[in-house]
């Protein structure tokens, strides 16, 4: 597992959760939302979403991604490959 705080580009959502996102030049398809939690990072309200995802190369992973509800910006927090 690695810790990150890097911006990701969410291309599609289903029910408020990401269905497809890109990070570091790779596209990931969300296979399943494992859980979702509300939290705070500094002064911004964020929602953390843990997903089972698959890269465009077919590599499975678990990712913690977060969205800042005020700006609608998504970030990669953790990735288990």
C-alpha positions as CSV (number, residue, x, y, z in Angstrom):
1,X,0.0,0.0,0.0
2,X,1.2,3.5,-0.8
3,X,-0.1,6.8,0.5
4,X,-0.9,9.6,-2.0
5,X,-2.7,12.8,-2.1
6,X,-2.8,13.3,-5.9
7,X,-5.6,14.6,-8.0
8,X,-7.5,12.2,-10.2
9,X,-9.8,12.8,-13.1
10,X,-13.2,11.2,-12.5
11,X,-14.8,10.6,-15.9
12,X,-18.1,9.0,-14.9
13,X,-20.2,8.6,-11.8
14,X,-23.0,6.3,-10.8
15,X,-25.1,7.3,-7.8
16,X,-22.5,9.8,-6.7
17,X,-19.7,7.3,-6.7
18,X,-17.0,7.1,-9.4
19,X,-17.5,4.5,-12.1
20,X,-14.4,5.4,-14.2
21,X,-11.3,7.5,-13.3
22,X,-7.8,8.2,-14.5
23,X,-4.6,8.6,-12.5
24,X,-1.0,8.8,-13.6
25,X,-1.8,8.0,-17.2
26,X,-3.9,4.9,-16.5
27,X,-7.7,4.5,-16.7
28,X,-9.4,2.6,-13.9
29,X,-12.9,1.1,-14.0
30,X,-14.6,0.8,-10.6
31,X,-15.8,-2.8,-10.3
32,X,-17.4,-2.3,-6.8
33,X,-17.8,0.3,-4.1
34,X,-16.6,-1.3,-0.9
35,X,-17.5,1.6,1.4
36,X,-18.0,5.3,1.8
37,X,-17.2,7.6,4.8
38,X,-17.5,11.3,5.5
39,X,-14.6,13.0,7.1
40,X,-12.7,16.2,7.2
41,X,-9.3,17.2,5.8
42,X,-8.3,20.6,7.2
43,X,-11.3,22.8,6.7
44,X,-12.7,21.1,3.7
45,X,-15.5,18.5,4.0
46,X,-14.5,15.3,2.1
47,X,-16.1,12.0,1.4
48,X,-13.8,9.0,1.2
49,X,-14.7,6.1,-1.1
50,X,-13.0,2.7,-1.0
51,X,-13.3,0.9,-4.4
52,X,-12.3,-2.3,-6.0
53,X,-11.0,-1.2,-9.4
54,X,-9.3,-2.6,-12.5
55,X,-6.7,-0.7,-14.6
56,X,-6.9,-0.5,-18.4
57,X,-4.2,-3.2,-18.3
58,X,-6.5,-5.6,-16.4
59,X,-4.6,-5.2,-13.1
60,X,-6.9,-5.4,-10.0
61,X,-6.5,-3.0,-7.1
62,X,-8.2,-1.5,-4.1
63,X,-8.2,2.3,-3.9
64,X,-9.2,4.9,-1.4
65,X,-10.3,8.0,-3.3
66,X,-11.8,11.2,-1.9
67,X,-13.9,14.0,-3.1
68,X,-14.0,17.5,-1.7
69,X,-17.7,18.2,-1.7
70,X,-17.2,22.0,-2.0
71,X,-15.0,21.9,-5.1
72,X,-16.0,18.4,-6.6
73,X,-12.2,17.6,-6.8
74,X,-11.2,14.0,-6.5
75,X,-7.9,12.7,-5.1
76,X,-6.2,9.4,-4.8
77,X,-5.4,8.7,-1.2
78,X,-4.2,5.0,-1.0
79,X,-3.7,2.3,-3.5
80,X,-3.2,-1.4,-2.9
81,X,-2.0,-3.2,-6.0
